[in-house]
Amino acid sequence: MAPLRPATSILSKSDLQQMKRIVGVAALLTELVVLGYVMFMAFLLNVWMEHDSFALQATEIDWWIESAKRLFMVGVAATVFAVMLWLVNKSLFRWLGYRNQRLSVISAIVAFLLIIVAGVIGAVNFIVTKPFM
């Protein structure tokens, strides 16, 4: 009777590296989908219409102030998202074997800026069109 081999020898080192790549690609795609969703929500939060009661009595500066309030909330959400992304990517990149520690910081900063840009586009659209029901 042949001796049993340990269970760890079923997968070769190249199989494990291939699995790491698959998990890394899946994590990257998930992060991109979530980033796209957050950018879309940031845009909608800023561009969404106001009630008639506000629109009837609002002056030009009131629209700017309302837009600034909305953009501030997008900034808070972008900061929270960027910090969470930095924490996730820091451990994910380390697990995938990337030695560059700046990569997680760069990805968090880029995500933060993309969310802010989506919010600014929505805010400018809100100020220009002054949407109300």
Phi, psi and omega in degrees: 000134182283143179291148179283138176273151178295153184295336182288343182274359179293320180258133177276172180295323179292328176295318179294322177294322178295321177295321177298319178297318180296316178296320179296317179294319178296319178294319179296315179296320178297316179297321180293321178295315179295320178297317177299319178295316180295321177296319178296318178294324177296318177297312182295324179299324182274330187265350185297149188285163179255166177285158180298325182299322177287315186295327182290328183253000184281136172269181181298319182290332178296324177294321178295318180294317178298320178295321178294322177298316180294319180293327176297318179296323176295322178297320177295314179296321179295322178295314179298316180296318181295321179294316178297319179295321178297316180295318179294313183292329179299312180284325180294315180294324178295318180293325180282350174101009177284129182271340183284112181286341182285341184299320178290324177292317180296318180295323178292320179293318179296318178298317178301313181294321179296320178293318179296318179298317177298321178292321179294319177299317177295321180293317178296318177298320179295317181293320184286314186273336182048064184285137174212162185285000000 
